[in-house]
Amino acid sequence: MKVFSLFNRYVARTFFLSFLATLFVLMALILLFDVIELLRRAASRDYMTFIDVLNLGLLKLPQMIPLILPFAVLIASLVSFYRLSKSNELVIARSTGLSVWNFLMPVFGVVFFIGMVNISIFNPFSSIMQQKFKTVEGIKYQKENNVSWSSKGLWLREKRGKEPIIIHADSVKQEGNSLRLRGISILELTETESLKRQIEAPEGLLDNNLLKIPKGVSFNSAGEKKIEKNLILPSDLNLEKIMQTFNDPESFSIWELPKFIHMLNNAGFSSVRHCMYFYSILASVFYLLAMVFIAAVFSLSPNQRSGNILMKITEAVLCGFILFFLSRLTFAFGSSGNLPVMLAAFGPSIVVIFVMATVLFHLEDG
């Protein structure tokens, strides 16, 4: 038993080091391509320096890691298993009575740990970096983000001529093609962004690019109070534009998503896309485990021959891309409501795990 425990630690360490090296290489490639693209976009902006572009690339990098993480696991598994096979360590281990499952258990343990760290720690970090990336990108590339949606309500910013207007609502609810706002605060600013007028109202209706407020209270720059009735303010924003602002669930961490989904449901908006993303994060552990199964089928066969190693690696990578394609396809179907979100999120990985486990049983036991 002590020998088995020592062998498990050795396999786990071999895989983990291969995983770190593979992930580092893939991250470097992603960063290189992102920086090249950002440099191309910054070519017409003389104020953009290479440090600015590199900073944007580093802020964007965490968003890409969930996409490359499964392939890092796949490649690291292939490298580890073939290294053990080439050095005849697996042959010696088999002669002591170890089966293919004894080789895989330590790798499964490491991958499960990686998956849990990705879900609980890295995903919140990635969402923070994505928000910072969008903020810095908006400043550097002079993009305006007129709408901000959070658990604290809805924030709208637009301009009437050259004078900015900021609108905040504690809660919103969709009513047909209109948006009912409650707990409204409006700040009308001058060109120098000093306060011109403040409006407080219990509720209002955003309809056809008009914000209609039945009754409220306004305060001018001197603090003088005035009762407002049937106030109508023109707006460049409508329901469709506002809905587009929260169609990006990646900007929320897994800890924030349940509350935001609940808020969307209460507001009458569809939360299918956000639910789909939430369950896909939970299913990512099975996605990583499926990649290990794929690598095991093509690299832990008892009858390995050096002549077909390249072909087996190619087949394993191809299977990994097929799983990636199926996951993206079911994600699209789940986000559109054509598939149950649980099935769309967990289905491809679970099916691949069962299929590959069946193949492994056949290869191991005949």
N, C-alpha and C positions, 0 to 999 in steps of 0.2 A: 504493500500500500504506500510505503514511503517512496519507493521508486516511481510509482504511478504519479504521486503528488509532485515529485521533482520533475518528471517529464511534462506534466501539465503546465507547471510554471515556465518551463523552458519553451514550450510551444506558444504560450500566451505572450511571453516576452519577445519571441521572434516575430510573431504577428504584429504586436503593438509597435515595434520599431519600424517594421516595413510599412505599417499604416501611417506613421508620422512622416516618414520619408516621402511616401507617395502623396500624401496630402500637401506637404510643403511644395513639391514640384508642381502639382496641379494649381495650387494657389498662386505660385509665381507666374505660371502661364496665363491664368485668368487676369492677374494684375497687369501683366504686360499688355495684353490685348485691350483691357479697359483703358489703360493710360494712353495707348495709341489712338483709340477712338476719342477720348477726351481731348487729346492734343489736336486732333483734326477739328473738333468742334470749337476749340479755343483759338484756332489759327487767325480768325478775323477779329479777335479781341486782344488788343495790345497790352491791356492791363493785366492779363492772365499770365502768371509765371509758371515755370515747370513745377515749382513747389506747390502752387495752388492745384495744379492738375494731379500731382502725386497724392496730395491730401484727399482730393475727391476720389481718386482710385482706391485709396486705403479705406475710406468711409463706405465705398460701395462693395468692397470685397466680401464682408460678412454676409451680404445678401446672396452671394453666389455659392457660398460653402455648402448650404443644404442640397444644392443641385449636384455638386461634385463629390459629396461625402459618400454616397453609395458606390460610386466608381472607385473611390479611394479604398473602400473596404474590399471591393471585388479584386482590384489589382493587388492589394496587399495580401489577400488570401491566396491568390494564384502564386505570387512570388514566394510566400512562406511555405506553401505545400510543395511546390516544385523544388525549393531549396532543401527541404527535408527529404524529399524523394531522391534527389541527385546525390546527397551525401549518404544514402542508404539508411538513414536514421529511422524512417518509417518501416523499412523492411525488418530492421532489428526489433523495433517496437512491436511489429506484428508477430514476430517469432516468440515474444514473451506473452502473447495472448491478448494484446490490445486490439480492439476493433476500430473501424473508421470513426465510430461515435466517440471513442476515447480521444481521438485526435481533434475532433470538432468541439467537444465540450469546453475546453479552455478558450478557444476562439469565440464560441458563442458567448461565453461570459464576458470577454473583453468587448465584443460588439454590443452586447446589451448595455454594458456600462457606458460606452461611447454614445449609444442612442439616448440613454437617460440624461447624460450630461448635455447632449444637444437639445433635448426638449426643455429641461428645467433651467439650464444656465445660459447656453449659447443662444437659444431662440430669443429670450428677452434682450440679450446684448445686441443681437442682430437687428431687432426692431428699433432699438435706440439709435444704432448706427444708420439705419435707413432714414429715420426722421432727421437726423443731423445731415445726412447726405442731401436730402431734399431741400433742407433749409439753406445749406451752403451753395448748392447748385442754383437755387433760386436767386441768391445774392450775386454769385459770380456770373451767371448767364442771364441775369436780369429777367428772371421769370417771376410773375406775380401769382401768389397763392391767395385767392380771394375768400376761400372758405376753409374753416377749420372745424372738425367735428370731434368731440371727445366726450368723456363721461360727464363733464361739467356743462355740457350743452353745445350749442351751435354758435360759431362766430363767423360773421360775414364782414368783409371789408371791400368797399368799392369807392369810386370817385364820382362826384357830381361836378363836372368841369375839372378844375384842379384841386377841389376841396374834398378830402377823404371823409368817408362816413363809416363808422364801425357799429355793427349791430350784433347784439348778443341775446340769445334766447335760452332760458333754463331748460326748456323741453320743447319738442316739436312732435307733430302728428300729421301724417298724410291724410288728406281728405280729397279723394278724387285726384284731380290735377293741381290741387292747391296744397299749401303747407300751413297748418295751424301752429303759430308760435305762442308760447306762454312764458311769462316772466321776461318781458322785453326791456332791454336797455339800448338806447341809441345815442351815439356820440357824433355830433356834427362838428368837424374841425375846420380850421382855416388852412390856407396853403402852407403856413408855417407849423401846422398841426397843433395849434393852441385851441382850446375849447371855444366853440361858437354857440352850441346849444346842446342840451342833454334832454332826452325824452325817456320817460318811464311809463310803461303800460302793462296791464295785467295780461293782455293777449292781443294778437293781431293775425292777419291772414295775408300770406304771400301768394298772389294770384296774378297770372298774366303780366309779370314784370312790374307788379305794383304791390307795395306793402300797405295794407289797409288797417288802420288802427281806430276802432270805434271810440275809445276814450282813453285819455292818458294825461300825464302831467309833464310839462316842459320847464326847463330852467335855462335862462340865458347866461352869458359869461359873467354877469353881475350877481347871479344867484336868484334873480327874480322869478317867481313861480307863476305859471299860467296853465289853466285847464284847457286841454286840447280835446276836440270832438271831431269824429269823422276825418281823421288825418290820413292823407294819402301821399305816400312817398314813392317816387319812381325808383326802379331797381333794375340793374342789368342781369340779375340772377333770377332763375326760375327753378322749378322742382327738378327738371332734368339735369341742369348744371350742378345742383347741390347733390343729387344722387351719385353723380360721377365722382365726387370727392371722397366718398367712403366705399368705393369699389376696390380698394386696395387693402385687403386684410393683412398683408405681409407687414404693414406698419404697426400692427398690434402684436404684443407678446401673447403667449399661450395663457398667461395669468390674467390678461386684460380682456381676452376675447369673449369669455362667457358673459361678463357684465355688459359688454358692448352689444353682443347678440341679443341679450334680453332687452336692452334699450331700443334696438332696431325693431324688435317685435312689438314693443309697446307703442312705438311711433308709427306702426303700420307699414314699415318698409320690409322688403324681403331680406332675410338673413341667410339664405341658402349658401351663397358664396362664402360667407364668413364661417358658417358651420362646416362647410366642406374643407376649408383650410384648417380649421381647428382639428377635425378628425384626421386629416392627412398628416398633421404634426404627430398626433398620437400613433398613427400607423407607421411612422418612419422607422420605428424600431424593428418592425416586421420586415420592412423594406430592406434594411441593412442585413438582417438575418437571411433573407432570401438571396442576397448577393453572395453570402458565405456558402449557402447550399449550391448555388450555381458553380462557384469555384471548386467546391469539393467534388462535384460530379465529374468535372473535366480534369482534375489534377490528383485525385486520390484513388484512381483505378488501380487494382492490384497488379495489373499487367501493363505498366508504363513502358513505353519505348521512346528512346530519344528522337527517333525519326519523325514522330507525329506531334511533338510538343508544340511547335508553332501553330499547327492546325487546331489543336485543342484549345490553345490560348485564344485564337481568333474566334472559335466557336463560343467560348465562354464570354468573351467581350460582346459578341453578337447577341447572345442570350440576355446579357445585362442591358443592352440597348433596347431589346424587345420588351423587357420588363419596364424600362423607363418610358417607352412609348405607350405601353398599355396603361401605366399609372397616369400619364398625362392625359390620355384619352378618357379614362374613367373619371379623372378630375374634372375635365370639361363637361362630361355628361352629368356629373353630380352637381356642378356649379349651376348648370342650366335647369336643374330639377328633373332631368330625364331618368336619373338613377337615384335610389336612396343613398344618402350621403355615407352611411356606414358601409354599405356594399361597395360604393365607389372608392372609398378610402382604403379599406382593408382587403377588398376582394383580390386584386392582382397579386399582392405579396403572399397572401395565404394560399392561393392556388399554386403559385410557383413553389412555395415551401413544400406543399404536399406532393407535387409532381416530382420535384428533385429528391425528396426523401424516399419516395417509392423507387426511383432509379438507383439511389445509393443502396437501398436494401437489396435490390436485384444484383448490383455489382458486388456487394460484400458477401451475400449468402447464396447467390446464384438462383 
